[in-house]
Amino acid sequence: MNYDLIYQVSLPSADGVNKFDLTMLKSDVAKPFRVTESTIQLECKVNEIIKLGTEGGVGNLVI
């Protein structure tokens, strides 16, 4: 991503309101839209979520 694209995506969303001023492209697999202007577009599907523990600071491994 270039700086202009990062600015358009991140700064306007700071107040929690979608002010997406880019071209939204329907995804083929995932529910969220993609950004047409993005140089790379990826779609992912979650196959498995593995819990890595129960103590504080642990997380999940998403495959």
Distance bins in CASP14 RR format, pairs under 12 A and 6 or more apart:
PFRMAT RR
TARGET T0000
AUTHOR 0000-0000-0000
RMODE 2
METHOD distances of the structure
MODEL  1
1 7 0 0 0 0 1 0 0 0 0 0 0
1 8 0 0 0 0 1 0 0 0 0 0 0
1 9 0 0 0 0 1 0 0 0 0 0 0
1 10 0 0 0 0 0 1 0 0 0 0 0
1 22 0 0 0 0 0 1 0 0 0 0 0
1 35 0 0 0 0 1 0 0 0 0 0 0
1 37 0 0 0 0 1 0 0 0 0 0 0
1 38 1 0 0 1 0 0 0 0 0 0 0
1 39 1 0 0 1 0 0 0 0 0 0 0
1 40 1 0 0 1 0 0 0 0 0 0 0
1 41 0 0 0 0 0 1 0 0 0 0 0
2 8 0 0 0 0 0 1 0 0 0 0 0
2 9 0 0 0 0 0 1 0 0 0 0 0
2 37 0 0 0 0 1 0 0 0 0 0 0
2 38 0 0 0 0 1 0 0 0 0 0 0
2 39 1 0 0 1 0 0 0 0 0 0 0
2 40 0 0 0 0 0 1 0 0 0 0 0
3 9 0 0 0 0 0 1 0 0 0 0 0
3 10 0 0 0 0 0 1 0 0 0 0 0
3 11 0 0 0 0 0 1 0 0 0 0 0
4 10 0 0 0 0 0 1 0 0 0 0 0
4 11 0 0 0 0 0 1 0 0 0 0 0
4 21 0 0 0 0 0 1 0 0 0 0 0
4 22 0 0 0 0 0 1 0 0 0 0 0
4 37 0 0 0 0 1 0 0 0 0 0 0
4 38 0 0 0 0 0 1 0 0 0 0 0
4 39 0 0 0 0 0 1 0 0 0 0 0
5 11 0 0 0 0 0 1 0 0 0 0 0
5 20 0 0 0 0 0 1 0 0 0 0 0
5 21 0 0 0 0 0 1 0 0 0 0 0
5 22 1 0 0 1 0 0 0 0 0 0 0
5 23 0 0 0 0 0 1 0 0 0 0 0
5 35 1 0 0 1 0 0 0 0 0 0 0
5 36 0 0 0 0 0 1 0 0 0 0 0
5 37 1 0 0 1 0 0 0 0 0 0 0
5 38 1 0 0 1 0 0 0 0 0 0 0
5 39 0 0 0 0 1 0 0 0 0 0 0
5 40 0 0 0 0 0 1 0 0 0 0 0
6 12 0 0 0 0 0 1 0 0 0 0 0
6 13 0 0 0 0 0 1 0 0 0 0 0
6 22 0 0 0 0 0 1 0 0 0 0 0
6 35 0 0 0 0 0 1 0 0 0 0 0
6 37 0 0 0 0 0 1 0 0 0 0 0
6 38 0 0 0 0 0 1 0 0 0 0 0
6 39 0 0 0 0 0 1 0 0 0 0 0
7 13 0 0 0 0 0 1 0 0 0 0 0
7 14 0 0 0 0 0 1 0 0 0 0 0
7 21 0 0 0 0 0 1 0 0 0 0 0
7 22 0 0 0 0 0 1 0 0 0 0 0
8 19 0 0 0 0 1 0 0 0 0 0 0
8 20 0 0 0 0 1 0 0 0 0 0 0
8 21 1 0 1 0 0 0 0 0 0 0 0
8 22 1 0 1 0 0 0 0 0 0 0 0
8 23 0 0 0 0 0 1 0 0 0 0 0
8 35 0 0 0 0 1 0 0 0 0 0 0
8 37 0 0 0 0 1 0 0 0 0 0 0
8 38 0 0 0 0 0 1 0 0 0 0 0
9 18 0 0 0 0 0 1 0 0 0 0 0
9 19 0 0 0 0 0 1 0 0 0 0 0
9 20 1 0 0 1 0 0 0 0 0 0 0
9 21 0 0 0 0 1 0 0 0 0 0 0
9 22 1 0 0 1 0 0 0 0 0 0 0
9 24 0 0 0 0 0 1 0 0 0 0 0
9 33 0 0 0 0 0 1 0 0 0 0 0
9 34 0 0 0 0 0 1 0 0 0 0 0
9 35 1 0 0 1 0 0 0 0 0 0 0
9 37 0 0 0 0 1 0 0 0 0 0 0
9 38 0 0 0 0 1 0 0 0 0 0 0
10 16 0 0 0 0 0 1 0 0 0 0 0
10 19 0 0 0 0 0 1 0 0 0 0 0
10 20 0 0 0 0 0 1 0 0 0 0 0
10 22 0 0 0 0 0 1 0 0 0 0 0
11 17 0 0 0 0 0 1 0 0 0 0 0
11 19 0 0 0 0 1 0 0 0 0 0 0
11 20 0 0 0 0 0 1 0 0 0 0 0
11 21 0 0 0 0 0 1 0 0 0 0 0
12 18 0 0 0 0 1 0 0 0 0 0 0
12 19 1 1 0 0 0 0 0 0 0 0 0
12 20 1 0 0 1 0 0 0 0 0 0 0
12 21 1 0 0 1 0 0 0 0 0 0 0
12 22 0 0 0 0 1 0 0 0 0 0 0
13 19 1 0 0 1 0 0 0 0 0 0 0
13 20 1 0 0 1 0 0 0 0 0 0 0
13 21 0 0 0 0 0 1 0 0 0 0 0
13 22 0 0 0 0 0 1 0 0 0 0 0
18 24 0 0 0 0 1 0 0 0 0 0 0
18 32 0 0 0 0 0 1 0 0 0 0 0
18 33 0 0 0 0 0 1 0 0 0 0 0
20 32 0 0 0 0 0 1 0 0 0 0 0
20 33 0 0 0 0 1 0 0 0 0 0 0
20 34 0 0 0 0 0 1 0 0 0 0 0
20 35 0 0 0 0 1 0 0 0 0 0 0
20 36 0 0 0 0 0 1 0 0 0 0 0
20 37 0 0 0 0 0 1 0 0 0 0 0
21 35 0 0 0 0 0 1 0 0 0 0 0
21 37 0 0 0 0 0 1 0 0 0 0 0
22 33 0 0 0 0 1 0 0 0 0 0 0
22 34 0 0 0 0 1 0 0 0 0 0 0
22 35 1 0 1 0 0 0 0 0 0 0 0
22 36 1 0 0 1 0 0 0 0 0 0 0
22 37 1 0 1 0 0 0 0 0 0 0 0
22 38 0 0 0 0 1 0 0 0 0 0 0
23 33 0 0 0 0 1 0 0 0 0 0 0
23 34 0 0 0 0 1 0 0 0 0 0 0
23 35 1 0 0 1 0 0 0 0 0 0 0
23 36 1 1 0 0 0 0 0 0 0 0 0
23 37 1 0 0 1 0 0 0 0 0 0 0
23 38 0 0 0 0 1 0 0 0 0 0 0
23 41 0 0 0 0 0 1 0 0 0 0 0
24 32 0 0 0 0 1 0 0 0 0 0 0
24 33 1 0 1 0 0 0 0 0 0 0 0
24 34 1 0 0 1 0 0 0 0 0 0 0
24 35 1 0 0 1 0 0 0 0 0 0 0
24 36 1 0 0 1 0 0 0 0 0 0 0
24 37 0 0 0 0 0 1 0 0 0 0 0
24 38 0 0 0 0 0 1 0 0 0 0 0
24 41 0 0 0 0 0 1 0 0 0 0 0
25 32 0 0 0 0 0 1 0 0 0 0 0
25 33 1 0 0 1 0 0 0 0 0 0 0
25 34 1 0 1 0 0 0 0 0 0 0 0
25 35 1 0 0 1 0 0 0 0 0 0 0
25 36 1 0 1 0 0 0 0 0 0 0 0
25 37 0 0 0 0 1 0 0 0 0 0 0
25 38 0 0 0 0 1 0 0 0 0 0 0
25 41 1 0 0 1 0 0 0 0 0 0 0
25 43 0 0 0 0 0 1 0 0 0 0 0
26 32 0 0 0 0 1 0 0 0 0 0 0
26 33 1 0 0 1 0 0 0 0 0 0 0
26 34 1 0 0 1 0 0 0 0 0 0 0
26 35 0 0 0 0 0 1 0 0 0 0 0
26 36 0 0 0 0 0 1 0 0 0 0 0
26 41 0 0 0 0 0 1 0 0 0 0 0
26 43 0 0 0 0 0 1 0 0 0 0 0
27 33 1 0 0 1 0 0 0 0 0 0 0
27 34 1 0 1 0 0 0 0 0 0 0 0
27 35 0 0 0 0 0 1 0 0 0 0 0
27 36 0 0 0 0 0 1 0 0 0 0 0
27 41 0 0 0 0 1 0 0 0 0 0 0
27 42 0 0 0 0 1 0 0 0 0 0 0
27 43 1 0 1 0 0 0 0 0 0 0 0
27 44 0 0 0 0 0 1 0 0 0 0 0
27 45 0 0 0 0 0 1 0 0 0 0 0
28 34 0 0 0 0 1 0 0 0 0 0 0
28 41 0 0 0 0 1 0 0 0 0 0 0
28 42 0 0 0 0 0 1 0 0 0 0 0
28 43 1 0 0 1 0 0 0 0 0 0 0
28 44 0 0 0 0 0 1 0 0 0 0 0
28 45 0 0 0 0 0 1 0 0 0 0 0
29 41 0 0 0 0 0 1 0 0 0 0 0
29 42 0 0 0 0 0 1 0 0 0 0 0
29 43 1 0 1 0 0 0 0 0 0 0 0
29 44 1 0 0 1 0 0 0 0 0 0 0
29 45 1 0 1 0 0 0 0 0 0 0 0
29 46 0 0 0 0 0 1 0 0 0 0 0
30 41 0 0 0 0 0 1 0 0 0 0 0
30 42 0 0 0 0 1 0 0 0 0 0 0
30 43 1 0 1 0 0 0 0 0 0 0 0
30 44 1 0 0 1 0 0 0 0 0 0 0
30 45 1 0 0 1 0 0 0 0 0 0 0
30 46 0 0 0 0 1 0 0 0 0 0 0
31 43 0 0 0 0 1 0 0 0 0 0 0
31 44 0 0 0 0 0 1 0 0 0 0 0
31 45 0 0 0 0 0 1 0 0 0 0 0
31 46 0 0 0 0 0 1 0 0 0 0 0
32 41 0 0 0 0 0 1 0 0 0 0 0
32 42 0 0 0 0 0 1 0 0 0 0 0
32 43 0 0 0 0 1 0 0 0 0 0 0
32 44 0 0 0 0 0 1 0 0 0 0 0
33 41 0 0 0 0 0 1 0 0 0 0 0
33 43 0 0 0 0 0 1 0 0 0 0 0
34 40 0 0 0 0 1 0 0 0 0 0 0
34 41 1 0 1 0 0 0 0 0 0 0 0
34 42 0 0 0 0 1 0 0 0 0 0 0
34 43 1 0 0 1 0 0 0 0 0 0 0
34 44 0 0 0 0 0 1 0 0 0 0 0
35 41 1 0 0 1 0 0 0 0 0 0 0
35 42 0 0 0 0 0 1 0 0 0 0 0
44 62 0 0 0 0 1 0 0 0 0 0 0
44 63 0 0 0 0 0 1 0 0 0 0 0
45 62 0 0 0 0 0 1 0 0 0 0 0
45 63 0 0 0 0 1 0 0 0 0 0 0
46 60 0 0 0 0 0 1 0 0 0 0 0
46 61 0 0 0 0 0 1 0 0 0 0 0
46 62 1 0 1 0 0 0 0 0 0 0 0
46 63 1 0 0 1 0 0 0 0 0 0 0
47 61 0 0 0 0 0 1 0 0 0 0 0
47 62 0 0 0 0 1 0 0 0 0 0 0
47 63 1 0 1 0 0 0 0 0 0 0 0
48 60 0 0 0 0 1 0 0 0 0 0 0
48 61 0 0 0 0 1 0 0 0 0 0 0
48 62 1 0 0 1 0 0 0 0 0 0 0
48 63 1 0 1 0 0 0 0 0 0 0 0
49 59 0 0 0 0 1 0 0 0 0 0 0
49 60 1 0 1 0 0 0 0 0 0 0 0
49 61 1 0 0 1 0 0 0 0 0 0 0
49 62 1 0 1 0 0 0 0 0 0 0 0
49 63 1 0 0 1 0 0 0 0 0 0 0
50 58 0 0 0 0 0 1 0 0 0 0 0
50 59 0 0 0 0 1 0 0 0 0 0 0
50 60 1 0 0 1 0 0 0 0 0 0 0
50 61 1 0 1 0 0 0 0 0 0 0 0
50 62 1 0 0 1 0 0 0 0 0 0 0
50 63 1 0 0 1 0 0 0 0 0 0 0
51 58 1 0 0 1 0 0 0 0 0 0 0
51 59 1 0 0 1 0 0 0 0 0 0 0
51 60 1 0 1 0 0 0 0 0 0 0 0
51 61 0 0 0 0 1 0 0 0 0 0 0
51 62 0 0 0 0 0 1 0 0 0 0 0
52 58 1 0 1 0 0 0 0 0 0 0 0
52 59 1 0 1 0 0 0 0 0 0 0 0
52 60 1 0 0 1 0 0 0 0 0 0 0
52 61 1 0 1 0 0 0 0 0 0 0 0
52 62 0 0 0 0 0 1 0 0 0 0 0
53 59 1 0 0 1 0 0 0 0 0 0 0
53 60 0 0 0 0 1 0 0 0 0 0 0
53 61 0 0 0 0 0 1 0 0 0 0 0
54 60 0 0 0 0 0 1 0 0 0 0 0
END
